[in-house]
Amino acid sequence: MSTDARTRMSSIARAIGAAAVCMMAPGGAALGQDDPLDRLDDRLTFGAWNDNLRARLSGTLDLEGYYLRQPAPGLIFSEGNEVFNPRLSLFLDAQVGTHVYAFVESRADNGFDPGEPGPPVRLDEYVLRFTPWDDGRFNLQIGKFATVVGNWSLRHGSWDNPFVTAPLAYENLTGVWDTTAARETSEELAWAGLRPAPTYGGEYLQEYHDVPIIWGPSYASGAAVFGEIGKVDYAFELKNTSLSSRPETWAPTETQWQHPTLSGRVGFLAGEMWNFGFSASAGTYLQPMAAPTLAPGKGFDQYLEVVMGQDVAFAWHHLQIWAEIYEARFEIPEVGNARTQTYYVEAKYKFTPQLFGALRWNQQLFSSLPTATGTARWGRNVERVDVGTGYRLTPHVEVKLQYSLEHQDANLQNWGDMLALQFTARF
């Protein structure tokens, strides 16, 4: 790390440390003691109509700093080595009687993902939920919300995620584009950076528009039904776009709802310590703008992303373990099925009520596609280890540190690493 880089990263760390001190003042409240955020919490809870209407406003302030080696990993969009990413999230929960619930999340930041230009203020989630029975067997909700697939989306928020970043399955960009349909294998390999870029009329298509298997929590719009029956829980959703779709396509006004995606998960609670789940999803990964590039006689329903997943969660005393494995294929007419498998195993251990450590192993493997001279793998196999630690200064303030080391199958610079520091205050 250069002297300038160390200086900039130290400046970020000092800014985050200063914010932590300010959030704890006055009085330097310790864990479990009353602090100003406790009192603010009480003032942001409302009731009316004999408490038949209950509402609560809450939020988180996240200050993140990254030092990374180029090319930037995952969903961090930066050409430099340092990224500072502040984020303010506000949540409104409202309950009307016992059967109607509403939720809204708004965010102010520099873009949904670090370094990505985007609207500075957005409504990331909004949900209206109807629960006809009190036992939780059935719920219906509509709006814009995180996917029901897998188990990471349930803990993707900064306060619940023991790491700063997401697992590899939710952020590693593949060689598939969503704005253009590949016309031949050499083009797909070029998008993955494995072949020279082909030319058509002396001009290459456009800038890279790669997508992962699942784009973060995937806040696409639609409807879902979910519930619990005994030890079995289920959730099914119909949304306007696929799991791999980028944030700007998630709004209900995007993609025209012509080719929705169906996803679901069925889980089984095996005692108090174990939870197993099985997920599936199918829908087109292309945006409507890709229509002119479809193969002759082919429609969007033949360019599908099909995902199958299994997940497990384990909890025992101070130890928590989560794991997910996904098998995905991107169907590309006249090219073939681009298949990939990815998994991670993640563990969190609480050493004290304030201090915890976390370790995560990730891997993604790519299949081969037919070429004029045989076959070729359509992506670089990647392995990554994430090591993290966090300390809760008060019930409302937390600091996390993460180091990631990544290896890709490549001819040049096949190792990369990243250091991330995150300060979170919730109210």
Phi, psi and omega in degrees: 000129182289165179299317179298319180295317179297322179296315181294319179294324177295323178296319177297315180298320179295321179296318179294319178297319179296321177298320179298317180297318180296321181290333180276337181281153000272161171094349179054056183299136177264172181301130178092348179266159178290138176220173183304327180290331173297314180293323177296321179303316181295323183285345182262015176250131186232154176214151180204168178053056181054037178069015174286338173246120179233134182222148180217130176256130180218179180183174175223145171246119180245131172239116184240140173232135181236137164241125188219161176260134179286146001287149183298138182279155169054226183260036171258117185254094182207141175264357178257186181260349180233138178225130173247128190227090175277151182207130174245123179242132178241136183236134175240117175251134179222135178238126178248109185065215180250359189240349184236131181224143177226148181216139177224134173238125175242149182226144172236121183197196179261014185134156185301319178249152183304127177083358182265125177297141180186177178302130182292335178229130184217160165261103183281323180222145169204130190222139168239122188238138178240127180237097185289333181240150185281346184275001176076014183289336183211133174222143176236129178223150176230154178140215183231114191205166181295151182295153177274353183288138174073190179240354181287326183298336179289342183228032185278346180295154186298329181285330184264336181281120180290349177246171175276323184255175179269164172298163184304322183300334186260003183210351181280118183284131177267185178271011179271134174262151175254353182261346183215139176273127178296141182254343178201163184298321181300327178291316178298320179292327177293320178298328178278359180078019183258348179221158174298149182292125176288160179239147176228110184066030178076013185219128176279156193308289181187183181298158182298137178229053183292154178229153174272184173293311177228128182271094180055221180283354177054073180278051178286167185260148178163211181226154180215150169238140181203163179175183179230133176231103184064235180267006181251131172241147183223156176202131178225140182225147172239116186234165187283349182204170190281171177298329183277354187294151183275160186305324183292352178259000187281336183298149182295344179275354182265158175065001173060006177059024182280335183221075183290164180248134178253126180224158178195165176214139174237127183240159180225124179268105182262081183083189183279342187260333190244142172219125181245145180217152178230128185236156176207151179205146176210132178178160181292140179265357183269146172276159181304330181296346180278357185308316181295344184260001179297149177297148181306130178079004182252148178244175181300329182290356176257000174248073186260148163257118179246124184235133172238136184218152174228143179219157178214144176228140182223138178220131179209114182053244183267005184251133173231138179227135174230148176211145175218147172226134180234136170245121184232149172222138174255114183278122183234097179307140179071001175241310180134187178264115178275107185256147176210148175236140178214149179208164172210155172232127187231136179229142176230134179229129179267111178284322176219173176302336181260326190254132175222159174234155182216147179219135181220132175249130181234148174208144174223133183238144183240145178276185179250153175242150179291139176236178180294337183245007180149239177223160178209139178292137188267005176203163177274122173301141185223142175232142181212138173244133178244130177238130184218161174213152180216152180223125179266106183291323175216176175298352183239355186230132183219145174236134180232146176231135181224139171236133180235136176236125187235142177233130177238148172287107182202161180280329184234140173045064183272003175245141175214151178218164184209141173242130182230138178233132183226132172249131180230130172237129179242152180214000000 
